[in-house]
């Protein structure tokens, strides 16, 4: 890995961590969720990064892929709130998440996810088997009486690629693939009091350009040009409706029909269990040094 690329990962991780700390301060009962989302995205730009994906808040039984829409007036209430955000610098990505319990009922669930992340980080080195990381996460969460979400995982962080290899399990799946020098990745435990499985449910508000095709509509061409500026990374419907209004919905519909988009509906716990999340990004450099990118 080139020194410049390594520094870009370090910078992206630092900005991600600072934006997350700022975001945590906004999670208070009565605060606007939309305003908090947009303030965090603004902070990312102010700190010198760009969003690697839209800032996402997940609530209670939603684990991931929920992005508030532009006309949503919702406020934070007595909920379990997970904030997940990513930043890129020249394509190098830092990705982190944290959960806050505004209900006062699920402190142990939040701690279980955080403890699982800590235990996983303790064993991360070049040569560590992926299945052993999953076991550390699984054992930590189960020690609090909860389950890991087994069909969600950590993931590699490639240049302009938020989900690449390796896949880092949240259970002991026996995977003997080893971490190696030059890898950047996110470790991402989810704890739940439910069944430990999530499924897609609801209207997608997060998208990614998957296949570029010729489009006839001038409206769609205009919106597509904006989407291409995201350089293959996920984007929010809200980013487009803010700029293009109803044109954005028309363009997204047309591109969806043409198979151009990957759509990300919310991921909901199958038995409506409450979900907590914790996440850090890690780089193992060419010399084997482990750098936790998103720790301040």
N, C-alpha and C positions, 0 to 999 in steps of 0.2 A: 504494500500500500504506500502510495506517495505521501511525503510529509504534508503536502498541501491538503490532500484528501483527509488524512488523519486530523489535521487542524480543523477542517470543515466539520467533521463529526464532533469534535470537542466543542466547537462553537455552537453547533446545532443543539447539542445536549445541554449546554449551559443556558441557552435561550429558552429551551423547553422547560428546564427546571425553574427558571425565574418566572416564566409565564404561568406555570402551574402554581407556584407560590402566590402570585398575584391573583390567579383565578380562585384559589381556595378562600381568599379574603372576601370574595364577592358572594360566596355561598351562605346566604343568611335569609331567614324567613322573611318573606315579603318583597325581596329583591326580584326584579324582572329577569327572567331566564334569558330572554333575547338580548337585553342590554348587557348582561354579564358575558354572554357569548361574543358579542361584537367588541366589547372592551378588551377581552383577552386576545382576539384576533388582531385588534389595533396594537396592543402591547407587543405582540410577536413582531410586527413590522417595525415598531419603534426600536426594538432591541436589535434589529439588523437581520432578522430571519424572515422566512415566508412560511405560511402554514403547509405542512406536509399532507394534511387532510383537515377537513372542517373541525373546529372545536365542537366536542360532543359532551353533553350531559346525559347520563342515564339515571333512571329513577326506579327504585324498588325492584320490580321483577324484570326490568329491562337491563340486559348486560352490555349492549353495545349497539352502534349504528343508528342512534337516534340523534337527529339534528333538527333543532327548532326552526320553524318557518318564519318568514318575515312578518306575518300578520298575527303571530301567536302572542297573546297577552298574559300568558301564564307566569306565575311567580313561584319561588321556592316555598315549599310548605313542609309539613312534618314528614319528610321522606328520607330514604337512604339515597344519597346523591353521589354518583361517580363522575368525576371530570377526567376526560381523556383528551390529550392534545399532542400534536406532533409538529415539529419545526424542521425545515430543511435549509441548509446553507449550501448553495451550489449542488443540490441534489443529495447531499449527505444528511441523514435524518436522525433526529433525536425524538423519542416517543416515550411519554410517561403518563401515569394516571394515579389518582388518589380518590379515596371514598370518604365522605363525611356523613355522619348519621345525624340528621336534623330531627329524627323522631324520638331520640333518646332510648330506643328499644333494642338496637342492634350493634352495640359497641363491640361485643365479642366477635361478631361476624366480620366487622371491619378489621379488627386486630388479627383475625385468622388470615386474611388475605395479606396483610402487611408482614406478618410473621413468616408466611410461606415465601414471600419475596426475599426476606432477609436470609432464610435458610438456604434458598436456592443460590443466592449470591455468594454464600460462604464456600460453595464447592465449585464455583465457576473457574475453570482454568483450561488452557489448551490441553486436550486429552480427556476432559470430562465427558462421559457418555450422556447423551440426551435423556435416556430413560432414568438415569440416576437423578437428574435435575427434577424430572417429573415425580420421582419417589419423594424427594425432599419436600416438594410442594404439597403433594397428597398427604404425606404424614403430618405435616404441620397443620394443615386445615382440619384433618380428621381429629387431631388432638384437642381441638376446640369443639368437637361435636358436630361439625358441618361437613359438607362434601365439596370437592373441587368441581368446577364445570369442565367435564371431560372432553367435550367437543369444541372447546376453545383452547387456544394455545399461544405461546410466544412465537416469535418469527424473526427471520433475518431481516436486516435493513440494508437493502442495496441502494445504489445511487439512483434516485428518482423511482425507487421501488420499495413501497412500504411493507409488502409481504413477500419475502423470498425465503429461500432455504437458509438456515435450518429451521424446521418446525420443532419448537420446544414444548413438549407435552406438560400438562398439568396433572398427569397421573403417571404411574410407572407402567409404561407400555412396552418395556423391554428393548427399546431402541438403543442399539450399541454404537450408533453413529457418534463420532467424537467432535467436540469443538476443536477448531484449529486456529492457528495464527492468521490474522488478517480478517477475521469475522467481526461484523457488527450485527447485533441482534437485540431484541427486546424480550425480557422475561415478564410474563403477564398472568399471574394467578388470579382466578376468580373463585370466591367462596360463596356457598349458598346453603340455605336450609331446605332447599327443594330437592328435586331428583338428580340434579347435576348435569342436565342436558338443556341446551337452548335450541330454539327453532325460529325461523323467520316468520314475522307476523306484522302486518300493517303496511302502510304506504311508505315507499322508499323516498328519502330526502337527500340521500348521499349517492353520488354516481361517479363513474370513472369511464373515460373514453377508452374503449377496448379495440374497436376496429374503425378506422377512418374510411368512409365511402363517399363517392360523389353525391352531392345533394342538390336538388333542383331549386328549392325554395330560397329566396334571398334572405328571408328571416333566419332560416336555419343556418345558412352560410355565415351570417353575421354572428350568431350565437356560437357556432362551432369555432370560429376564429378566437373567441374569448376562451373557450374550453381548451383549445390547444396551448394557450399561454400557461396553463397549469402543468404542462410538461408530463402528462401521463399520470399525474397524481389525483387522488379523489377530490371531489369538489361538492359544494352544497348547492341545492336548488336555490337557496336564499341568495347566494352570491350572484346568480343570474337574474332572478326576479328583481333584485335591487337595481340592476343596471338596465334590464330590458323589459321589465314589467311582464304583461301577458304573453309577449313574444317568446319569453323563455320557456313557458309551459308548452307552447306550440312546438318549439324546436326540440325540446326534450321528448315530447310524444313522438315526433317524427323520427328522431334518431333511435328511440327505443324500438319502434316498429321495424326499423332497418337493421336492427341487431348491432348497433354501434356502441351501445352503452352497457357497462356492468352496473346493475342496480343493487343497492344494499338496503333491504328492508330492516327494520329494527330486529334485534335478536332478543327473544323473550324466553325466560326460564319456563320450561315445558309444564311444570306443575305450579306455576305462579309463585315460586319461591323468591325470597329476597336475595339479591346478588350484590356482593361487594368486590371491588377490583383494586389491585395495586400493580404498578408497573415501573420498571427502570430499563434504560437502554445501556448496553455494554459494548465495549470494543476490546477485542484481544489484538494487540498490535503485532507487527512482524517479529518482534523480539519476545512475544509471549506475555507481555505486561497486560494485566486486566485493568481497564479503565471503566468505571461506572460513570457513564457520560452525563446522567441526569441527577447526580447527587451534588447538591450545592456544598 
